[in-house]
């Protein structure tokens, strides 16, 4: 017949079980991803993923000079009315008055930058030598290299080297496709291509 443990022995057994339970490390329940697709490490799955930009590509064809010559307008079409002459004189007077104002160059640059930053998109047109005009909509913060990729995608020979020339006053400058070593990538906003610009395609 088995011996029934006494009260003192039962007390020792209970104390031993309690000590074993305290010494055993508690295993936390596995973390589950929430409805937003967050991983257990707290980093969202969508973080760091760049969404492709829809450039809204459109293609135009320039009108030949011969067809334009056939639609010559009479001389009176180009004559200005009295109202147009007054408006032109008013605009010239306003520009003359503004030129005499001693506004610091840095202040003018800040004003121009603030005016460009209000635009959310930039309309870019690239005419090709064969008369095709490629148009696309870009973000002001996109790098200049995206313009070269955009133009190269329309070429029959994508490996053809070319420059995109942007008019800048009396001179023209070549929009750099890639930054110099140690420099950050130039954006459309940095190159004054916002809100719109027309770049000339020039094969090398």
VOPAGU-2260 file (C-alpha; in pm, 1 decimal, decimal comma):
REM VOPAGU-2260
SITE   aa  ch    i         X         Y         Z
SITE  UNK   A    0       0,0       0,0       0,0
SITE  UNK   A    1     138,5     340,4    -100,2
SITE  UNK   A    2     227,6     582,1     173,2
SITE  UNK   A    3      18,4     898,7     184,3
SITE  UNK   A    4     244,8    1206,7     221,5
SITE  UNK   A    5     187,2    1416,8     524,8
SITE  UNK   A    6     105,0    1782,1     542,0
SITE  UNK   A    7     467,6    1881,4     592,1
SITE  UNK   A    8     580,7    1684,3     288,6
SITE  UNK   A    9     302,5    1831,9      73,3
SITE  UNK   A   10     416,7    2175,9     176,8
SITE  UNK   A   11     772,2    2104,6      59,4
SITE  UNK   A   12     640,8    1970,9    -272,9
SITE  UNK   A   13     430,6    2283,9    -332,9
SITE  UNK   A   14     728,2    2507,7    -250,4
SITE  UNK   A   15     953,0    2317,2    -493,4
SITE  UNK   A   16     697,2    2345,9    -774,8
SITE  UNK   A   17     663,1    2719,4    -708,6
SITE  UNK   A   18    1040,5    2768,5    -725,1
SITE  UNK   A   19    1059,5    2577,3   -1053,9
SITE  UNK   A   20     787,2    2794,0   -1204,6
SITE  UNK   A   21     969,0    3112,4   -1104,3
SITE  UNK   A   22    1300,5    2990,1   -1244,1
SITE  UNK   A   23    1151,1    2895,5   -1583,7
SITE  UNK   A   24    1181,3    3194,9   -1830,0
SITE  UNK   A   25     849,6    3314,4   -1958,2
SITE  UNK   A   26     815,8    3290,0   -2336,2
SITE  UNK   A   27     649,6    3600,2   -2484,2
SITE  UNK   A   28     374,9    3537,6   -2734,7
SITE  UNK   A   29     483,7    3573,7   -3098,8
SITE  UNK   A   30     429,0    3918,6   -3244,7
SITE  UNK   A   31     180,7    3937,5   -3524,5
SITE  UNK   A   32     176,8    4187,3   -3805,6
SITE  UNK   A   33     -95,6    4444,9   -3780,4
SITE  UNK   A   34    -346,1    4524,3   -4049,0
SITE  UNK   A   35    -111,9    4783,4   -4203,9
SITE  UNK   A   36     146,0    4518,1   -4292,2
SITE  UNK   A   37     403,4    4615,8   -4027,5
SITE  UNK   A   38     674,6    4361,0   -3963,2
SITE  UNK   A   39     759,4    4248,6   -3603,6
SITE  UNK   A   40    1069,4    4470,5   -3605,5
SITE  UNK   A   41     848,5    4776,9   -3644,3
SITE  UNK   A   42     946,0    4854,4   -4001,2
SITE  UNK   A   43     659,4    4882,4   -4246,4
SITE  UNK   A   44     676,5    4678,1   -4559,6
SITE  UNK   A   45     601,9    4983,9   -4770,4
SITE  UNK   A   46     883,7    5189,2   -4619,7
SITE  UNK   A   47    1168,0    5261,3   -4860,3
SITE  UNK   A   48     977,9    5143,7   -5167,1
SITE  UNK   A   49     973,3    5409,2   -5441,1
SITE  UNK   A   50     659,9    5426,3   -5643,4
SITE  UNK   A   51     703,6    5474,1   -6018,7
SITE  UNK   A   52     619,5    5821,8   -6144,6
SITE  UNK   A   53     361,2    5853,6   -6420,5
SITE  UNK   A   54     518,6    6095,1   -6667,1
SITE  UNK   A   55     199,4    6121,5   -6875,1
SITE  UNK   A   56     390,1    6079,9   -7201,8
SITE  UNK   A   57     255,7    6262,9   -7506,0
SITE  UNK   A   58     401,4    6286,6   -7856,7
SITE  UNK   A   59     358,1    6579,4   -8095,4
SITE  UNK   A   60     473,4    6645,5   -8449,5
SITE  UNK   A   61     602,7    6988,1   -8547,0
SITE  UNK   A   62     448,8    7156,1   -8850,5
SITE  UNK   A   63     675,6    7183,9   -9152,7
SITE  UNK   A   64     783,2    7534,3   -9253,2
SITE  UNK   A   65     639,6    7489,5   -9603,4
SITE  UNK   A   66     289,6    7428,1   -9470,1
SITE  UNK   A   67     312,7    7732,7   -9245,8
SITE  UNK   A   68     408,6    7954,7   -9538,6
SITE  UNK   A   69      90,8    7857,3   -9720,5
SITE  UNK   A   70    -117,2    8008,1   -9440,0
SITE  UNK   A   71      27,4    8360,3   -9446,9
SITE  UNK   A   72    -185,7    8616,9   -9267,6
SITE  UNK   A   73    -251,7    8970,1   -9395,3
SITE  UNK   A   74     -48,2    9261,1   -9261,3
SITE  UNK   A   75    -338,2    9410,4   -9065,8
SITE  UNK   A   76    -346,9    9097,0   -8850,2
SITE  UNK   A   77     -18,8    9202,2   -8688,8
SITE  UNK   A   78    -115,7    9567,0   -8624,3
SITE  UNK   A   79    -184,1    9658,8   -8260,7
SITE  UNK   A   80    -499,5    9824,5   -8140,3
SITE  UNK   A   81    -494,7   10136,4   -7920,7
SITE  UNK   A   82    -570,4    9928,0   -7612,4
SITE  UNK   A   83    -284,3    9690,5   -7686,3
SITE  UNK   A   84     -45,3    9982,6   -7736,6
SITE  UNK   A   85    -144,0   10131,7   -7399,0
SITE  UNK   A   86     -98,9    9796,9   -7224,5
SITE  UNK   A   87     242,0    9750,4   -7381,8
SITE  UNK   A   88     351,4   10099,3   -7272,3
SITE  UNK   A   89     226,2   10029,6   -6920,0
SITE  UNK   A   90     422,0    9704,3   -6901,5
SITE  UNK   A   91     739,4    9871,5   -7023,3
SITE  UNK   A   92     700,1   10153,2   -6771,2
SITE  UNK   A   93     651,2    9900,7   -6492,7
SITE  UNK   A   94     963,0    9707,2   -6590,3
SITE  UNK   A   95    1161,7   10030,9   -6605,2
SITE  UNK   A   96    1048,8   10135,7   -6257,8
SITE  UNK   A   97    1129,1    9795,3   -6118,2
SITE  UNK   A   98    1479,9    9804,4   -6262,7
SITE  UNK   A   99    1558,9   10114,7   -6055,7
SITE  UNK   A  100    1469,5    9946,9   -5728,1
SITE  UNK   A  101    1771,6    9848,7   -5523,1
SITE  UNK   A  102    1658,2    9499,2   -5433,2
SITE  UNK   A  103    1935,6    9266,4   -5313,3
SITE  UNK   A  104    2010,0    8979,4   -5546,0
SITE  UNK   A  105    1973,9    8725,7   -5264,3
SITE  UNK   A  106    1621,5    8850,5   -5195,0
SITE  UNK   A  107    1527,0    8818,6   -5561,7
SITE  UNK   A  108    1663,6    8464,8   -5568,8
SITE  UNK   A  109    1460,1    8372,1   -5261,2
SITE  UNK   A  110    1148,1    8515,0   -5421,0
SITE  UNK   A  111    1209,4    8320,6   -5741,6
SITE  UNK   A  112    1270,7    7998,5   -5547,5
SITE  UNK   A  113     952,6    8043,9   -5344,3
SITE  UNK   A  114     755,8    8103,0   -5663,7
SITE  UNK   A  115     891,3    7783,4   -5820,0
SITE  UNK   A  116     837,2    7572,7   -5508,3
SITE  UNK   A  117     462,2    7626,4   -5520,7
SITE  UNK   A  118     443,2    7412,8   -5835,1
SITE  UNK   A  119     390,3    7040,3   -5783,0
SITE  UNK   A  120     473,8    6936,1   -6140,3
SITE  UNK   A  121     701,9    7037,0   -6424,5
SITE  UNK   A  122     606,2    7010,7   -6791,8
SITE  UNK   A  123     907,3    6917,2   -7005,7
SITE  UNK   A  124     917,5    6910,6   -7386,2
SITE  UNK   A  125    1205,9    6766,1   -7586,9
SITE  UNK   A  126    1200,6    6826,1   -7965,7
SITE  UNK   A  127    1397,2    6578,3   -8177,6
SITE  UNK   A  128    1566,2    6649,5   -8513,7
SITE  UNK   A  129    1302,5    6448,3   -8704,3
SITE  UNK   A  130    1023,5    6682,9   -8591,3
SITE  UNK   A  131     890,4    6465,8   -8308,9
SITE  UNK   A  132     828,0    6646,8   -7979,8
SITE  UNK   A  133     826,0    6434,0   -7665,4
SITE  UNK   A  134     636,8    6571,7   -7366,9
SITE  UNK   A  135     635,2    6446,5   -7009,9
SITE  UNK   A  136     527,9    6558,7   -6663,9
SITE  UNK   A  137     788,4    6531,6   -6388,1
SITE  UNK   A  138     814,6    6606,1   -6018,8
SITE  UNK   A  139    1029,9    6909,1   -5931,2
SITE  UNK   A  140    1236,5    6688,1   -5700,0
SITE  UNK   A  141    1323,0    6429,6   -5966,9
SITE  UNK   A  142    1690,7    6411,5   -6066,2
SITE  UNK   A  143    1810,2    6536,7   -6403,2
SITE  UNK   A  144    1909,5    6181,5   -6493,3
SITE  UNK   A  145    1538,6    6095,9   -6520,4
SITE  UNK   A  146    1513,1    6338,7   -6814,6
SITE  UNK   A  147    1793,1    6157,0   -6995,9
SITE  UNK   A  148    1629,9    5821,0   -6928,4
SITE  UNK   A  149    1301,2    5964,3   -7054,2
SITE  UNK   A  150    1459,5    6086,1   -7379,7
SITE  UNK   A  151    1661,9    5766,5   -7429,8
SITE  UNK   A  152    1346,4    5555,4   -7402,0
SITE  UNK   A  153    1213,2    5721,1   -7720,4
SITE  UNK   A  154    1526,0    5660,4   -7929,5
SITE  UNK   A  155    1561,0    5385,6   -8186,0
SITE  UNK   A  156    1914,9    5345,4   -8054,5
SITE  UNK   A  157    1896,5    5375,6   -7673,5
SITE  UNK   A  158    2277,4    5360,6   -7654,3
SITE  UNK   A  159    2311,7    5686,6   -7850,3
SITE  UNK   A  160    2493,7    5951,8   -7647,0
SITE  UNK   A  161    2335,6    6296,4   -7639,5
SITE  UNK   A  162    2304,8    6619,6   -7445,3
SITE  UNK   A  163    1995,8    6807,0   -7334,6
SITE  UNK   A  164    2051,3    7178,2   -7384,1
SITE  UNK   A  165    1845,5    7426,5   -7188,1
SITE  UNK   A  166    1823,5    7791,9   -7295,4
SITE  UNK   A  167    1953,3    8026,3   -7027,5
SITE  UNK   A  168    1947,2    8387,8   -7137,5
SITE  UNK   A  169    2173,3    8477,6   -7429,7
SITE  UNK   A  170    2372,5    8158,7   -7381,5
SITE  UNK   A  171    2279,6    7794,9   -7362,8
SITE  UNK   A  172    2392,7    7545,8   -7105,3
SITE  UNK   A  173    2402,1    7169,1   -7104,0
SITE  UNK   A  174    2188,5    7014,3   -6834,7
SITE  UNK   A  175    2422,5    6772,8   -6651,2
SITE  UNK   A  176    2288,7    6416,4   -6647,4
SITE  UNK   A  177    2490,6    6304,0   -6346,5
SITE  UNK   A  178    2648,0    6495,2   -6055,7
SITE  UNK   A  179    3018,6    6540,6   -6010,9
SITE  UNK   A  180    3196,8    6320,3   -5754,1
SITE  UNK   A  181    3103,6    6438,7   -5406,6
SITE  UNK   A  182    2800,7    6638,1   -5524,5
SITE  UNK   A  183    2437,2    6552,5   -5479,8
SITE  UNK   A  184    2217,1    6487,7   -5779,6
SITE  UNK   A  185    2070,0    6802,8   -5932,1
SITE  UNK   A  186    1692,7    6817,1   -5950,4
SITE  UNK   A  187    1461,5    6988,7   -6197,5
SITE  UNK   A  188    1408,0    7261,3   -5940,0
SITE  UNK   A  189    1783,6    7317,4   -5907,4
SITE  UNK   A  190    1818,3    7361,9   -6284,4
SITE  UNK   A  191    1527,2    7610,5   -6313,8
SITE  UNK   A  192    1314,9    7366,9   -6516,0
SITE  UNK   A  193    1001,5    7434,8   -6309,9
SITE  UNK   A  194     717,0    7488,0   -6394,8
SITE  UNK   A  195     799,7    7416,9   -6761,8
SITE  UNK   A  196    1097,3    7396,4   -6993,5
SITE  UNK   A  197    1185,9    7309,8   -7350,6
SITE  UNK   A  198    1510,0    7114,4   -7384,3
SITE  UNK   A  199    1699,2    7074,7   -7709,3
SITE  UNK   A  200    1813,8    6724,9   -7803,1
SITE  UNK   A  201    2171,5    6728,9   -7937,7
SITE  UNK   A  202    2346,4    6402,5   -8033,1
SITE  UNK   A  203    2714,6    6385,1   -7948,3
